[in-house]
Amino acid sequence: MKTIIITGANSGLGFECAKNILLENPGYFIVMACRSIEKAEKSKSELIKMTKNENIAVMELNLSSLNSVRKFAENFKQAGYPPLFGIVCNAGISNSNVGVTEDGFDIVFGTNHLGHFLLTVLLLPLVEENGRITVVSSDMHNPPNGLTYRGAEELAHPASKINDIYSQSKLCNLYFTYELAGRLSEMGRKITVNAFNPGLLTDTNFHVNSTRSFSEDFMKKVADRIGYLSESGKALADMVTKPYYGENTGKYNDRGEEIPSSELSYNAENAKKLWESSVNYTKLQKNETLDGLL
């Protein structure tokens, strides 16, 4: 038995991913890492009923709180679950969220990037060799009208609302993916780190408010980006469990197909600086993660 942590597993893509793993892979134990224990427990009951598989547990995790992330990591270490095989960094929030985290960072940047950065790096010492880190990004890291990276400091502490903050955070997901994959490879660690694009999922509650505000012209531009929850959930589950996906690292998977991400996403200097800033923002210490990673 091996453990897979899925953030935001109580609904949407995370729920579908968990469902597919439980249905097809009795050898995995799912940890639903969710902000609301009440919602997660309800979803856990639904998953058990749907899959007839009880290899699942709920743990509290608020990605917008660095203290919550640290507490989750400590609680997981003490929980006695099967060895950690995979982490699915799935949870995220959209542009419609405004404000700052309890640590003073922009709420979207703090949740979508910084929380997952800290979670993953803290748990890396527990991940098995040949384990997998899967980061849910988005093709909106490269929006139809293009994107100019603003840099970590402006994203973390913006002077005013950043209208493209979601796209910026999804670009940060890719910088994190590629930088972590490279560092682990240099260390000789056989842990794959790959990114996943589920497409624009209009059949979830994530984009309910956003899609209503999208113009008809915009929707035409992104027609080829529309994804479907059932298909994307299955594709994400496959990335976590299928042998093929354990052979490659530092890749971008678009709903089951490995493709290049944007040219901007391969800027190694941006990725390195974001990594260094993230270490500083989260106050990570060398003794908290794999030796030689920081």
C-alpha positions in Angstrom: 0.0 0.0 0.0 1.2 3.5 -0.9 -0.1 6.9 0.0 -1.1 9.7 -2.4 -1.9 13.1 -1.0 -4.4 15.1 -3.0 -5.0 18.8 -2.1 -8.5 20.0 -2.6 -9.8 16.5 -3.1 -13.3 17.2 -1.8 -14.6 18.6 -5.1 -14.0 19.1 -8.8 -10.8 17.8 -10.3 -9.3 16.6 -7.0 -12.4 14.5 -6.3 -12.4 13.0 -9.8 -8.7 12.1 -9.5 -9.3 10.5 -6.1 -12.3 8.6 -7.4 -10.4 7.2 -10.4 -7.4 6.1 -8.3 -9.7 4.4 -5.8 -11.6 2.6 -8.5 -8.6 1.3 -10.4 -5.8 1.0 -7.9 -6.6 -0.9 -4.7 -2.9 -0.6 -3.7 -3.1 3.1 -3.0 -4.2 5.0 0.1 -5.7 8.5 -0.5 -5.2 11.4 1.9 -7.7 14.2 1.1 -5.9 17.4 2.2 -8.7 20.0 2.4 -9.5 23.3 4.1 -12.9 22.2 5.3 -13.0 19.0 7.3 -16.8 18.9 7.2 -16.9 19.1 3.3 -14.0 16.6 3.0 -15.7 14.1 5.3 -18.9 14.3 3.3 -16.9 13.8 0.1 -15.0 10.9 1.6 -18.3 9.1 2.4 -19.4 9.7 -1.3 -16.1 8.3 -2.6 -16.4 5.2 -0.4 -19.9 4.6 -1.6 -19.0 5.1 -5.2 -15.8 3.1 -5.2 -16.4 0.5 -2.5 -12.9 1.3 -1.4 -12.2 2.5 2.1 -8.5 3.3 1.7 -9.0 7.0 2.3 -8.5 9.5 5.0 -9.1 13.2 5.6 -6.6 15.8 6.9 -7.0 19.5 7.4 -4.9 21.8 5.1 -5.3 25.5 4.4 -2.8 26.4 1.7 -3.2 30.1 2.3 -1.7 29.6 5.8 2.0 28.7 6.1 1.4 27.6 9.7 -1.4 25.3 8.5 0.9 23.8 5.9 3.6 23.1 8.5 1.0 21.7 10.9 -0.3 19.4 8.1 3.3 18.1 7.4 3.9 17.3 11.0 0.5 15.6 11.5 1.1 13.5 8.4 4.5 12.4 9.7 2.8 11.2 12.9 -0.3 9.7 11.3 1.3 6.3 10.5 -0.1 6.1 6.9 1.5 3.8 4.3 4.7 5.2 2.7 4.3 8.4 0.7 4.3 7.8 -3.0 2.7 10.9 -4.5 1.6 14.4 -3.9 -1.0 16.0 -6.2 -0.9 19.8 -5.9 -4.4 20.4 -7.1 -6.2 22.9 -4.9 -6.4 26.5 -6.2 -8.4 29.7 -6.3 -9.3 32.0 -9.1 -8.9 35.7 -10.0 -12.1 36.5 -8.2 -10.3 36.1 -4.8 -8.8 39.3 -3.4 -6.9 40.2 -0.3 -3.9 38.8 1.5 -3.1 35.6 3.4 -2.5 35.6 7.2 1.2 35.8 6.3 0.7 38.9 4.3 1.0 37.5 0.7 -1.4 38.0 -2.1 -4.1 35.4 -1.6 -3.9 33.8 -5.1 -0.1 33.7 -5.2 0.0 32.5 -1.6 -2.6 29.7 -2.2 -1.8 28.5 -5.7 2.0 28.7 -5.5 3.5 29.3 -2.1 1.4 26.9 -0.1 2.1 24.0 -2.5 5.8 25.0 -2.7 6.1 24.7 1.1 4.0 21.5 1.4 5.9 19.7 -1.3 9.4 20.7 0.0 8.6 19.8 3.6 7.3 16.3 2.6 10.0 15.4 0.1 12.1 13.6 2.7 9.1 11.2 3.1 8.5 10.5 -0.6 9.7 7.1 -1.8 12.3 6.7 -4.5 10.3 6.5 -7.8 7.6 8.6 -6.2 5.7 11.3 -8.1 5.0 15.0 -7.6 2.2 16.3 -9.9 1.4 20.0 -10.0 -1.9 21.1 -11.5 -1.1 24.2 -13.6 -3.3 25.5 -16.5 -3.0 26.5 -20.1 -3.9 29.9 -18.8 -0.3 30.2 -17.8 -0.2 31.3 -21.5 -3.4 33.3 -22.0 -4.7 34.2 -25.5 -3.4 37.8 -25.1 0.0 36.8 -23.8 1.7 37.2 -20.4 4.6 39.1 -19.0 6.0 37.6 -15.8 5.9 40.2 -13.0 8.4 38.6 -10.7 8.0 37.1 -7.3 8.0 40.2 -5.2 5.3 42.0 -7.2 3.2 38.9 -7.1 3.7 38.3 -3.4 3.2 41.9 -2.3 1.3 43.7 -5.1 0.7 47.5 -4.8 -2.8 46.9 -6.2 -5.0 44.1 -7.6 -3.3 42.2 -10.4 -5.9 41.3 -13.0 -3.8 38.4 -14.4 -2.8 37.0 -11.0 -4.3 33.6 -11.7 -2.3 33.2 -14.9 0.8 34.5 -13.1 0.3 31.9 -10.3 -0.1 29.1 -12.9 3.1 30.2 -14.5 4.7 30.0 -11.1 3.4 26.4 -10.8 5.5 25.6 -13.9 8.5 27.4 -12.7 8.3 25.4 -9.5 7.8 22.1 -11.4 10.8 22.6 -13.7 13.1 23.9 -11.0 12.3 21.1 -8.5 12.6 18.5 -11.3 16.0 19.8 -12.2 17.3 20.0 -8.6 16.1 16.5 -7.8 17.7 15.1 -11.0 21.0 16.8 -10.1 20.8 15.2 -6.7 20.3 11.8 -8.3 16.9 11.4 -6.7 14.4 9.3 -8.7 11.3 11.4 -7.9 9.4 12.7 -10.9 7.9 16.2 -10.9 5.5 17.0 -13.7 2.8 19.5 -14.4 -0.8 18.9 -15.6 -3.2 21.0 -17.5 -6.9 20.0 -17.0 -8.2 22.5 -19.5 -10.8 25.1 -18.8 -13.3 23.0 -16.8 -16.6 24.8 -17.2 -18.4 21.8 -15.5 -16.9 22.6 -12.0 -17.6 25.3 -9.4 -14.1 26.7 -9.9 -15.0 28.8 -13.0 -18.6 29.4 -12.4 -18.3 33.1 -11.7 -15.4 33.5 -14.2 -17.1 31.9 -17.2 -20.1 34.1 -16.8 -17.9 37.2 -17.1 -15.9 35.9 -20.1 -16.8 37.6 -23.3 -18.1 35.6 -26.3 -14.9 36.6 -28.2 -12.7 35.3 -25.4 -14.6 32.0 -25.3 -14.1 31.6 -29.0 -10.4 32.1 -28.5 -10.2 29.4 -25.9 -12.5 26.9 -27.5 -9.6 24.4 -27.9 -8.8 24.8 -24.2 -12.1 23.6 -22.9 -11.7 20.5 -20.8 -14.2 18.0 -19.3 -14.1 17.0 -15.7 -14.5 13.2 -16.2 -11.7 13.1 -18.8 -9.3 15.4 -17.0 -9.9 13.6 -13.7 -9.0 10.3 -15.3 -5.9 11.7 -17.1 -4.7 13.2 -13.8 -5.1 9.9 -12.0 -3.2 8.1 -14.7 -0.3 10.6 -14.3 -0.1 9.7 -10.7 -0.4 5.9 -11.0 0.5 4.6 -14.5 4.0 3.3 -15.0 4.7 5.3 -18.2 4.5 8.6 -16.3 7.2 7.5 -13.9 9.8 7.5 -16.7 9.8 11.3 -17.4 10.3 14.4 -15.2 10.0 18.1 -15.8 7.2 17.7 -18.4 3.9 19.4 -19.1 0.9 17.2 -19.7 -2.1 18.6 -21.4 -5.1 16.3 -20.6 -3.1 13.2 -21.3 -0.8 14.4 -23.9 2.8 15.6 -23.3 3.3 18.9 -25.0 5.6 22.0 -24.6 4.4 24.7 -22.3 4.9 28.4 -23.2 8.3 29.7 -24.1 8.2 32.0 -21.0 7.7 29.0 -18.7 11.1 27.7 -19.6 13.0 30.8 -18.4 15.4 29.2 -16.0 16.5 32.5 -14.4 12.9 33.3 -13.5 12.4 29.8 -12.1 15.6 30.0 -10.0 14.7 33.5 -8.6 11.1 32.4 -7.8 12.6 29.4 -5.9 14.9 31.5 -3.9 12.2 34.0 -3.1 9.8 31.2 -2.1 12.4 29.8 0.3 12.7 33.2 1.9 9.0 33.8 2.1 8.3 30.5 3.7 11.4 30.7 6.0 12.4 27.3 5.0 15.5 25.8 6.7 17.9 23.3 5.2 17.1 20.8 7.9 13.4 20.8 7.0 13.8 19.1 3.6 16.1 16.9 1.6 19.8 17.6 2.2 21.2 19.6 -0.6 17.9 20.7 -2.1 18.0 24.4 -0.9 
